[in-house]
């Protein structure tokens, strides 16, 4: 069977709650494709409600990949994603189908497009020391320390983004070099490995209030579906902690704290929605730093119709 596209694969991205998954499923009804998740939370088993994971019926209707591949105790790095995604892209193309990479973990997207420099492995002792400093002084103070050592990295991180601040400081202490310098892009190397490009289509709502409403609606649905019970079951395992990457996912971190501190449900709702809105803001900031992306028309139906026309084999636009 002939290749379904002159592209190697296609990215469909955008901020959380922008409708990426719905568009991907609608496209799968019209095009021969398989979905590769680009979401660092969907890799974890047992984290279904808070991640808005595709349902068993949706996953049965369309092949999905990189979902439920790790226990919440385990980490999953950008380098592992690149390895797994490249293997899946080749396998899906060999089946004569289009790999549609769907999700909003921006580091994964940049890593696949541009490559990753070799960063030092985690140092447990150094991490413990940094966490102790953060406990004493707060993450905003740690962010200020990072700004002195690595202004470029600090500028793109929120003062409360503890996981990334800790990693950037760890790299600085271990190497003496700012992560922003070590993380130089490898676009030429990526192009040399794969002659066919991977275009980035981005769903970016013009109306921020619309996106905020969607975020609130989705969080309410998750609460109704038993999200707090899901987190309580994860806590009850006894082998997880709020310091793990899985439990630092937006929503899970707030729910864990709610259970620890006995928040009323209304407070969890308020804090969870606020954290999700901050995530969406960070995702949009990342996206705007990617000039090669193509911003899609608003509305899930409009996006689906446009992509169905524009994707290879269905009236591909020569200008792209």
C-alpha positions, 0 to 999 in steps of 0.5 A: 500500500502506498504511503498515506502522506508525504509527511512522516506523521502529523502533530495535533496539539493545543492547550488542555481542554481545547478539544484535541481528542474529540477532533482526533476521534472524528478524523479517525472516522474519515481517515486511515490513522492511528493515534499516538498520545503526546501526553505525559499523564496518559502514560500512567495506569490507574490515572483515568479520570483526572487525565480525561483518558480515552474510554475503552470504547474509544480506544477500541474504535481507533488504535491508541498508543503510549497510554497505560504504559507505566505504573505511577511509581515509574518515570517516563522521560522525553528521551523515552518518548522520542524512542517510543514515538519514532518506533511507533511512527515507523510501524504505523506507516508500515501498516499504510496508516497515518500516525497522528500525534495528539496531545499537549506535552510540549517538551515531547513535541520539541524533543521529537522535532528538534532532538535532545541533548544529553543531560546528566541523570538525576542525582537523588542526594542533590534533589533531596537537598534542593527539596529541603531548600525549597521547604525552607524558602519556598519554590519562588525563592528557588525560581529566583536562584534559577534566574540568577544561574539560568535566566533563559530557563527561568523566564519560561517557568512559573515560580511554582513549577517545582518539578522543572525548577528543581531539574534546571537547578540540578543540571546547573549544579551538576554541570556548571552549565545552564540547561538552556545552553545544554538544551540547544536544539538539534533540528538539523540532526532531526531533519537528517534522521528523517527526511520527511517533516512532521507538521504541527497543527495547533488548536488555539482558541481565540476566546480565552473565556471559552477555554476557561469555561471548558476547563471548568466544565471538564473539572466538574465532570471529573469530580462527578465521575469520582476523581477524588476517589481515584486519587484516594485509591492511589494514595491507599497503595502506600508506595506513591508520594506527591513528589513523584512525577505522576502525582505532580500532574495537574489535578492529582497534586491538588487532590492529594493535598486536598485529602491530606489537609481536608479541603472542602470539595469547593476548595479543591474545585477552585484550586484544580481549575486554577492550576489547569488554567495555568497549565493552559497558559504555559502550553500557549506560551510554548506554542507561540515559541514555535513559528512553524506551527499552523494555527487551526480554525476555531471550533471542533467541527471546523477543525475536523473539516479543515484537517480532513481536507488538508491532510495528505491524500485529501486535498493537501495544501501546496503552501504548507 
